[in-house]
């Protein structure tokens, strides 16, 4: 399968249209009959089918997520959701072990019909159709009985409340999306000439004249004529070149001839039209589509997941800060403990001045440097002795409270540092697998039970920290989250290896594996990595501590990735991306 690497402008993406779908379907039908070995669910709106044909394995990816709606073969290994939807379970029942006979497309519409044959539980033959409607925000999947065209299941059933014009629900006849124009593959010259008579931009007239021809596809056909994208019908010398291109495009689509290619020169990222005679140059529509959308979708999903986990981590940080603020306020109040003891001593020393029913008493404050006079309020309902004991009780309570609060503050600040570390890891996680590890960690913080691995399910992958090689040829390991930090420091590192971390800043554990002394150049490179993979990435100078691994240890009851160390030295570096 050919490999393509598209270059995309930051805010522009070409959407999957009927011409691209036709090219993919032509490629799929060249495989012949395929056995469906597995139906998997990559996300809420994306499925994949593992196919076996011609002694080779293939994977068909179907996405009905609004901006990513498409269908193609993929070389990627999609993730699997922990709990498949009911619709996917239904597809597994009817499709797994069956044969994919062919894939159909009504005209040039963004609809694919995967015709599947198999046998039911009683051994009777059946034929099902998996209908993929790849129509932007209305994209959907339906399982249809080919015999009577009744809907058996839907990824998103269309009820009357959702759409008054069209309802598609289990038990109802399948109602295809409405088409109110002649399809491009059925259009005659007269249909186009009638549209051109209205004038205006040629590309707009083309896409508006027929169904199945998107504005991008129409613009590519206009470019094939040799005209500028915004050319008007009135600017043309004649319409014969236009009609000739349309006839050739229609003829080659009907023959299943396409030329998938990157096409940045005309303002679009890729094209599939073949307008020449004979066989087109070799190319794979699926490889083109897979490369074009796959990386974009993965980055999009990564950022969506990151935003969700960032919000979750920020909520934990907010709650912890509120707890710390409350404990610090309690500590401030407890600082009055010694004054209550002093007041109790003063009342005891002036007991001869006290009598029942007094509201206050004037005494000499021998705790004051100048032995100033002091008026102490009293509770007239209490006896003199009870007024004295009241201050001593307040002193004892405040002193005990201070001891408890000081302990809570020590633990709370450690927890705050840990949560800041988690938040930094979320912001810098480069892959979905890294975010999965952090999500599991956040779940543990929230008190959620870890997901139980089902029988036969493969064990979770081992932590995968980053590995670099220094200019001196030494291995440098960098943890990307707390789980990986723990692995780097206490599993990979040996006692004589060098350990580094941004000083008092949330960030990665870095380990340099070296038998003896670490060269100055490697030390500097490792320190730069520790600074870059920390919360201080944007700072100009970052202090990085380093010590031997044998001087790093985990505190009793410490959270993952939390350590204490000694015998450290400090190096200041400017963070740079490795």
C-alpha positions in Angstrom: 0.0 0.0 0.0 1.4 3.4 -1.0 2.3 5.8 1.8 1.4 9.5 1.7 2.3 12.3 4.0 0.1 15.4 3.6 1.0 18.9 4.7 -2.0 20.8 6.0 -2.6 24.4 6.8 -3.3 24.9 10.5 -7.0 25.7 10.2 -7.9 23.9 7.0 -9.0 20.4 6.4 -10.5 18.8 3.3 -13.6 16.8 4.1 -14.2 13.3 2.9 -16.6 13.4 -0.1 -18.4 11.1 -2.5 -15.5 11.0 -5.0 -13.0 9.9 -2.3 -15.5 7.3 -1.1 -15.9 6.0 -4.6 -12.1 5.6 -4.9 -12.0 3.7 -1.6 -14.9 1.4 -2.6 -13.3 0.6 -5.9 -10.2 -0.5 -4.0 -12.2 -2.6 -1.5 -14.0 -4.4 -4.3 -10.7 -5.4 -5.8 -10.0 -7.5 -2.8 -12.9 -9.8 -3.7 -14.9 -11.6 -1.0 -13.5 -11.1 2.5 -14.0 -13.0 5.7 -14.9 -10.7 8.6 -12.8 -12.0 11.5 -13.6 -9.2 14.1 -15.7 -6.2 14.7 -14.1 -3.7 17.0 -15.1 -0.3 18.4 -12.3 2.3 18.5 -14.5 5.1 20.0 -18.1 6.1 20.4 -18.4 6.9 16.7 -15.7 4.7 15.1 -15.7 1.0 14.3 -13.3 -1.3 12.4 -13.6 -4.6 10.7 -10.7 -7.1 10.5 -10.9 -8.7 7.1 -9.2 -11.7 5.6 -8.8 -11.9 1.8 -6.3 -13.4 -0.6 -4.2 -14.8 2.3 -3.7 -11.4 3.8 -5.2 -9.5 6.7 -6.8 -6.1 6.2 -8.5 -3.6 8.5 -11.5 -1.5 7.4 -12.1 1.7 9.4 -15.5 3.3 9.6 -15.9 6.6 11.3 -19.2 8.5 11.7 -17.8 11.3 13.9 -18.9 14.6 12.3 -15.7 16.1 11.0 -13.9 12.7 10.6 -16.7 10.7 8.9 -15.0 8.4 6.4 -14.4 4.7 5.4 -11.1 3.2 4.2 -8.6 0.5 4.9 -6.0 1.4 7.5 -2.6 0.3 8.6 -3.1 1.8 12.1 -4.0 -0.2 15.1 -7.1 1.5 16.5 -7.7 1.4 20.3 -10.6 -0.5 21.8 -13.2 1.0 24.1 -13.5 -0.9 27.4 -17.2 -1.6 27.0 -18.5 -1.9 23.4 -21.9 -0.4 22.6 -25.0 -2.6 22.1 -24.9 -1.9 18.4 -21.3 -3.2 18.1 -22.3 -6.3 20.0 -25.2 -6.8 17.5 -22.7 -6.4 14.6 -20.4 -9.0 16.2 -23.3 -11.4 16.4 -24.3 -11.0 12.7 -21.0 -10.1 11.0 -18.2 -11.9 12.6 -17.5 -15.1 10.7 -19.5 -13.9 7.8 -18.3 -12.9 4.3 -18.1 -9.4 2.9 -19.4 -9.9 -0.6 -19.1 -6.4 -2.0 -19.4 -2.7 -1.2 -21.9 -0.5 -3.0 -22.4 3.2 -3.4 -25.6 4.8 -4.6 -24.3 7.1 -7.3 -21.7 9.4 -5.9 -23.4 9.9 -2.6 -21.5 9.7 0.7 -23.2 6.4 1.5 -21.6 2.9 1.5 -23.5 -0.4 1.7 -21.4 -3.3 2.8 -23.2 -6.5 1.7 -22.5 -9.4 4.0 -23.5 -13.1 3.7 -23.5 -15.7 6.5 -25.5 -18.2 8.5 -27.6 -17.7 11.6 -27.7 -19.9 14.7 -29.8 -22.4 13.0 -27.5 -22.7 10.0 -29.9 -20.8 7.6 -28.2 -18.5 5.2 -28.8 -14.7 5.5 -27.7 -11.5 3.8 -27.2 -8.3 5.8 -26.2 -4.8 4.8 -24.1 -2.5 7.0 -25.0 1.0 5.8 -22.5 3.7 6.5 -24.0 7.2 5.9 -20.9 9.5 6.0 -22.9 12.8 5.8 -21.1 15.1 8.2 -23.0 15.7 11.4 -25.7 13.4 10.2 -23.3 10.5 9.8 -24.7 7.2 11.1 -24.5 3.4 10.8 -27.4 0.9 10.3 -27.6 -2.8 10.1 -30.3 -3.8 7.5 -31.8 -7.2 6.6 -31.1 -7.4 2.8 -34.2 -9.5 2.3 -36.9 -7.0 3.3 -34.7 -3.9 3.9 -35.9 -3.7 7.5 -33.6 -2.0 10.0 -32.2 -4.4 12.5 -30.0 -2.0 14.5 -28.7 1.6 14.4 -25.7 3.3 16.0 -27.9 6.3 16.5 -31.6 5.6 15.9 -33.4 8.6 14.2 -36.7 9.2 16.0 -39.5 11.5 15.0 -38.4 14.0 17.7 -35.0 14.2 15.9 -36.3 14.4 12.4 -39.9 14.7 11.1 -39.0 13.9 7.6 -37.0 10.7 8.1 -37.2 8.1 10.8 -34.8 5.1 10.9 -35.3 2.8 13.8 -35.1 -1.0 14.4 -38.1 -2.7 12.9 -38.8 0.0 10.4 -38.0 -0.1 6.6 -34.7 1.5 5.9 -35.3 5.0 4.4 -32.2 6.2 2.6 -31.1 9.9 2.9 -33.3 12.1 0.6 -31.7 13.2 -2.7 -33.5 16.1 -4.5 -31.1 16.4 -7.5 -30.0 14.1 -10.3 -26.9 12.2 -9.3 -23.6 13.2 -10.9 -23.1 9.7 -12.5 -26.6 9.8 -14.0 -26.4 13.5 -15.2 -26.5 14.4 -18.9 -24.9 17.3 -20.7 -28.3 19.0 -20.7 -28.4 19.0 -16.8 -25.1 20.9 -16.7 -26.0 23.3 -19.5 -29.2 24.2 -17.7 -27.2 25.0 -14.5 -24.6 27.0 -16.4 -27.3 29.2 -17.9 -27.8 30.8 -14.5 -24.2 32.2 -14.6 -21.9 32.7 -11.6 -18.9 30.8 -10.6 -18.3 27.6 -12.6 -17.4 25.5 -9.5 -20.6 26.6 -7.7 -22.7 25.8 -10.8 -21.2 22.4 -11.0 -21.7 21.4 -7.4 -25.2 22.9 -7.4 -26.3 21.2 -10.6 -26.1 17.6 -9.4 -26.0 15.5 -6.3 -22.8 13.8 -5.1 -20.4 16.5 -6.4 -18.9 18.5 -3.4 -17.5 22.0 -3.8 -14.0 20.6 -3.4 -14.6 17.9 -6.1 -16.1 20.5 -8.4 -13.2 22.9 -7.9 -10.7 20.1 -8.7 -12.6 19.4 -12.0 -12.5 23.1 -12.8 -8.7 23.1 -12.2 -8.4 20.1 -14.5 -10.0 22.2 -17.3 -7.2 24.7 -16.7 -9.3 27.5 -15.2 -8.8 29.4 -12.0 -10.9 28.2 -9.1 -13.1 31.3 -9.0 -13.7 31.5 -12.8 -17.2 32.5 -13.8 -19.2 30.8 -16.5 -19.4 34.0 -18.5 -15.6 34.2 -18.7 -15.3 30.9 -20.6 -14.9 30.9 -24.4 -17.1 27.8 -24.6 -18.5 25.0 -22.5 -17.2 22.0 -24.6 -13.9 21.7 -22.5 -16.0 21.6 -19.4 -18.4 19.0 -20.7 -15.5 16.9 -21.9 -13.9 16.8 -18.4 -17.2 15.9 -16.8 -17.7 13.1 -19.3 -14.2 11.7 -18.6 -14.7 12.0 -14.9 -18.0 10.2 -15.0 -16.7 7.5 -17.3 -13.6 6.7 -15.1 -15.6 6.7 -11.8 -18.0 4.2 -13.4 -15.0 2.1 -14.5 -13.5 2.3 -11.0 -10.4 4.2 -12.2 -8.9 6.8 -9.8 -5.6 8.6 -9.3 -5.2 9.2 -5.5 -2.6 11.8 -4.9 -1.6 14.8 -2.8 -2.7 18.0 -4.5 -1.5 21.1 -2.7 -1.0 23.1 -5.8 -4.7 23.8 -6.4 -5.5 24.8 -2.8 -6.8 21.3 -1.8 -4.8 18.7 0.1 -5.6 15.7 -2.0 -7.5 14.5 -5.1 -8.7 11.2 -6.5 -10.0 12.1 -9.9 -8.5 10.3 -13.0 -9.3 12.2 -16.1 -6.9 10.5 -18.5 -7.3 7.6 -20.9 -6.3 4.1 -20.0 -5.0 2.9 -16.6 -4.1 5.6 -14.0 -0.8 5.7 -12.2 -0.6 3.3 -9.3 -1.8 4.6 -6.0 -3.9 3.7 -3.0 -7.0 5.7 -2.0 -7.1 4.1 1.4 -3.4 4.9 2.1 -4.0 8.5 1.1 -7.1 8.9 3.2 -5.5 7.0 6.1 -2.5 9.3 6.2 -4.5 12.4 5.6 -7.1 12.0 8.3 -5.6 9.4 10.7 -2.9 11.6 12.2 -5.3 14.6 12.4 -7.9 12.5 14.2 -5.4 11.1 16.6 -4.2 14.5 17.5 -7.7 15.8 17.9 -8.7 12.9 20.1 -5.5 13.4 22.1 -6.3 17.0 22.8 -9.9 16.3 23.6 -8.7 13.7 26.1 -6.1 16.1 27.4 -8.7 18.8 28.0 -10.9 16.4 29.9 -8.1 15.2 32.1 -6.8 18.8 32.6 -10.2 19.8 33.9 -10.3 16.7 36.2 -6.7 17.4 37.5 -7.5 21.1 38.0 -10.5 20.2 40.1 -8.4 18.0 42.4 -5.8 20.8 42.7 -8.6 23.4 43.5 -10.0 21.2 46.3 -6.6 20.6 47.7 -5.8 24.3 47.7 -9.1 25.0 49.5 -8.2 22.4 52.1 -4.7 23.9 52.6 -6.2 27.4 53.0 -8.6 26.1 55.6 -5.8 24.4 57.6 -3.6 27.5 57.3 -6.5 29.6 58.7 -6.8 27.1 61.6 -3.1 27.3 62.2 -3.3 31.1 62.4 -6.1 30.9 64.9 -4.2 28.4 67.0 -1.3 30.8 67.3 -3.3 32.5 70.1 -2.7 29.5 72.3 0.2 31.0 74.2 -1.8 34.2 74.9 -4.5 32.2 76.6 -1.8 30.6 78.8 -0.5 34.0 79.6 -3.9 35.3 80.5 -4.5 32.3 82.8 -1.2 33.0 84.5 -2.1 36.7 85.0 -5.5 35.9 86.5 -3.9 33.4 88.8 -1.3 35.9 90.0 -4.1 38.5 90.6 -6.6 36.1 92.1 -6.9 38.4 95.1 -8.5 41.0 92.9 -11.2 38.6 91.6 -14.7 38.2 93.0 -17.8 36.5 91.7 -19.9 38.5 89.2 -17.1 40.6 87.8 -17.2 41.4 84.1 -13.5 42.4 83.9 -10.4 43.0 85.9 -7.5 45.4 85.6 -4.1 43.7 86.1 -0.4 44.4 85.5 0.8 42.5 82.4 4.2 41.3 83.5 4.5 39.6 80.0 4.6 43.1 78.5 8.1 44.7 78.3 6.9 47.8 80.1 4.7 46.0 82.6 1.6 47.8 81.1 -1.8 47.7 82.6 -4.2 45.2 81.0 -8.0 44.8 81.3 -9.0 41.1 81.0 -12.7 40.4 80.2 -14.4 37.9 82.6 -17.6 35.9 82.4 -19.7 37.1 85.4 -21.6 33.8 85.4 -18.4 32.0 86.3 -16.5 31.9 89.5 -13.0 33.4 89.6 -11.4 29.9 89.5 -13.6 28.9 86.6 -12.6 32.1 84.7 -8.9 31.1 85.2 -9.5 27.5 84.1 -11.4 28.7 81.0 -8.2 30.3 79.6 -6.1 27.2 80.4 -8.6 25.0 78.6 -8.5 27.3 75.5 -4.7 27.2 75.6 -4.7 23.4 75.8 -7.2 23.1 72.9 -5.4 25.5 70.7 -2.1 23.8 71.4 -3.5 20.4 70.5 -5.2 21.8 67.4 -1.9 23.4 66.3 -0.1 20.1 66.4 -2.8 18.3 64.4 -3.0 21.1 61.8 0.8 21.3 61.4 0.7 17.6 60.6 -2.1 18.1 58.1 -0.3 20.9 56.5 2.8 18.8 56.0 0.8 16.0 54.4 -1.4 18.5 52.4 1.6 20.3 50.9 3.0 17.0 49.8 -0.3 16.1 48.3 -0.4 19.5 46.6 3.0 18.9 45.1 1.9 15.5 43.9 -1.3 16.9 42.2 0.8 19.7 40.6 3.0 16.9 39.2 -0.1 15.1 37.8 -1.3 18.3 36.2 2.1 18.9 34.6 2.1 15.4 33.2 -1.3 15.9 31.7 -0.2 19.0 29.9 2.9 17.4 28.5 1.7 13.9 27.7 2.6 13.1 24.1 0.5 10.0 23.4 -2.9 8.6 24.3 -1.2 5.7 26.2 0.5 8.3 28.5 -2.9 9.9 29.1 -4.4 6.5 29.9 -1.8 6.0 32.6 -2.6 9.4 34.1 -6.4 8.8 33.8 -5.9 5.6 35.9 -3.9 7.7 38.4 -6.6 10.3 38.6 -9.2 7.6 39.1 -7.2 6.3 42.1 -7.1 9.8 43.5 -10.9 10.0 43.2 -11.2 6.7 44.9 -12.4 4.8 41.9 -11.7 1.0 41.8 -9.2 0.1 39.0 -10.7 -1.5 35.9 -10.7 -5.3 36.3 -9.0 -7.1 33.4 -11.3 -9.6 31.8 -10.2 -13.2 31.2 -8.2 -13.5 28.0 -7.6 -9.7 27.9 -3.9 -8.9 27.4 -2.2 -7.3 30.4 -1.7 -3.5 30.3 1.5 -2.5 28.6 4.6 -1.7 30.7 5.5 1.9 31.3 7.2 3.4 28.2 9.4 6.3 29.3 11.3 8.3 26.8 14.9 7.2 26.0 17.6 9.5 24.6 21.2 8.9 23.8 23.6 11.6 24.9 26.4 13.1 22.8 28.7 10.8 24.7 26.7 7.7 23.9 25.0 7.2 27.3 21.4 6.3 27.7 19.1 8.9 29.3 15.6 7.9 30.5 12.8 10.4 31.1 9.5 9.6 32.8 6.5 11.3 31.3 4.1 10.8 34.3 4.3 9.6 37.9 3.9 6.0 36.9 6.8 6.3 34.5 8.8 8.3 37.0 8.5 5.5 39.5 9.6 3.0 36.8 12.6 5.1 35.7 13.8 5.7 39.3 13.1 2.4 41.0 13.2 -0.1 38.2 15.5 1.1 35.4 18.0 3.0 37.4 20.9 1.3 39.2 22.4 2.6 42.5 25.4 4.3 40.8 23.3 5.9 38.0 22.8 9.7 38.0 19.3 11.0 38.9 18.1 14.5 38.0 14.9 16.6 38.6 13.9 20.2 38.3 14.4 21.7 41.8 11.1 22.1 43.7 9.2 22.1 40.4 6.8 19.5 39.1 8.4 17.5 36.3 10.0 14.3 35.1 12.5 12.1 36.7 15.6 11.8 34.5 18.2 9.0 34.9 21.6 8.8 33.2 22.9 5.3 33.0 26.6 5.4 33.5 29.2 3.0 35.1 31.5 5.8 36.3 31.6 9.6 36.3 29.1 11.3 33.9 30.8 13.5 31.3 30.1 17.2 31.6 28.4 17.4 28.3 26.0 14.5 29.1 25.3 16.0 32.5 24.3 19.3 30.8 22.1 17.5 28.2 20.3 15.5 31.0 19.7 18.6 33.0 18.2 20.3 29.9 15.9 17.3 29.5 14.8 17.6 33.2 14.1 21.3 32.7 12.2 20.8 29.4 10.0 18.1 30.8 9.0 20.2 33.8 6.5 22.9 34.6 9.3 25.5 34.1 9.6 24.6 30.4 9.0 28.3 29.4 11.5 29.7 31.9 14.9 31.1 31.0 16.9 29.6 33.8 15.8 26.4 35.7 17.6 24.9 38.7 18.1 21.2 38.3 19.3 19.0 41.1 21.3 15.8 40.5 22.5 13.0 42.7 23.3 9.3 42.5 20.3 7.1 42.5 21.3 5.5 45.8 20.6 8.8 47.5 17.0 8.8 46.2 14.3 7.1 48.2 10.5 6.9 48.5 8.9 8.3 51.6 6.8 6.0 53.7 3.3 6.0 52.2 4.3 8.4 49.4 2.3 8.8 46.3 3.7 7.4 43.0 6.7 9.3 41.7 7.2 11.2 45.0 10.7 10.9 46.4 13.1 12.5 48.8 16.9 12.8 48.2 20.1 14.0 49.6 23.8 14.6 48.6 22.4 16.7 45.7 24.1 19.4 43.7 22.4 22.1 41.6 22.9 23.0 38.0 21.2 25.9 36.2 20.2 25.4 32.6 18.0 26.9 29.9 15.3 24.5 28.7 15.4 23.4 25.1 13.3 21.0 23.2 15.3 17.8 22.6 
